[in-house]
């Protein structure tokens, strides 16, 4: 495990191929397992196992959603960016729940006390090859992730990239003390989703504890974001007096958020279209604080 530290944060980052960073779903570079504020408060959760099968997610981890699987023949490999070459064993739709046999990509790591640089080298497969650089850095109570993806393959690459924020506040169960604020969302009406008070979109209060409280997917056009402006959100627990704020510098395509037990996940997506030789870059920032 790699550890990043500032005067306020400790960030534990799993090594590629070491548990829990062993799935064939999530990007193995920069898999944040835990964030601790002021030596006391923890903000990362795992997908709960008491509601059935999970995909092995935890903390802050990324994923690419692409159609490379559809281009592979049965018995052949397809690339999953950030993971490796996965074996397509059956003629059936791709499922992120399936633990595919994998040939992991080579990932090199440069480490300093407050920063990590992961470089994922590609292996060309059915014409696709993506080289990724991901830098994690902590300063004060901020964690920043900067990603550059380069298409070094022979064919165009299209995907959505998004970050799973599997978050909690000190493991506290979901109750009305949790509040999610997304300033740019448009009004969806009071009680638009069971278990969440949507109101005017400025603050969502959660209810329920032992089962899924909500799931909502919102297309990007329903957000009031000027071109080039970051997507921002804030998750707080008023009883604990703790919060985490996210700022995603992306061209937002959609947002999903869901909650279960003690975990709340906010997922912001953006589309990538890279011709051979082209690069795409984006930044995500998390700020952790206490009253």
Phi, psi and omega in degrees: 000140174263145180235127173252139182220143170231190178291345183234336186244146163238126180239118178264124183241123182288140175290144176302129179088000177250137183303138007271009186272061186230007185279168173257020177254310192265145176306126183277352177268125176071039180277103185276115184272326182204146172233126180240125180260129175054029177072006188234318195252129183251144187235359184251143180229162172259155171301127183297141180264355185271010178237019180115195184294143177236171179260007174085019181283150175203144171062225183252107181217150186254165177207146171252131176251114183215176186252022180300330179302320183293338182272353183267147175277153175300131184093354179252177182256156173224148181276135169248104183307137181086349184241292182162198175267123184252145184272127175267100187270336185226158176272077180212162183298151176297141176223125179292346177281347184278123177280084184295148170294136191226147165250098188297146173291154176281128181237119175263151186227131171247132191231130169234171184303328183240010182210150174227137174239119177254128175242116180260115181270137184276165168230116186299133181212127183042038175090354182259143173200122182234128176254129184239137168243127179230124180244127173252134180216138176246137175217120183057237180257023181245139170244128181239137176239123177240128186234136170233126179243126181243132176275105178253017180267195185256351184225160180299148180236128177233139181197168163248137174247141176208164182246128173275115175259086178277093193244154173211172169239101179055030178071014182292136178295153179297127175203179184295354175290338177279136178220130177249124180243126177232095189301331188271358183282143178278166184292123177251003176093149181296135180058037179293336180230135179299129178090359179221132177268104188283325180053227180266014178087355183276335178203128180250127179254132185267150175224165181090164182213313194267357178216177184303125181273328183190156165214133181213132174244129185235124177292154185301329183291348178274001177257142180267080182239125175288151180306132178086351180277146182285151171274126185236148178210161177219127175247126182225157171240107187292330178293322180273343183068035183233153181204157171229132180244134179249144176222109185251113180271082183220165171270092191300132176251327176192167179223138171235145169215145182211161185213143179202138179056254182244011186244135175234132183237127175247123186235117179250129186253151168216154184266142176241132173226105186237120172281162178308130181093345182275157178237152170232141181225147178203165184223140173232139181229136175240133177240123183251135185208162177230150179290000000 
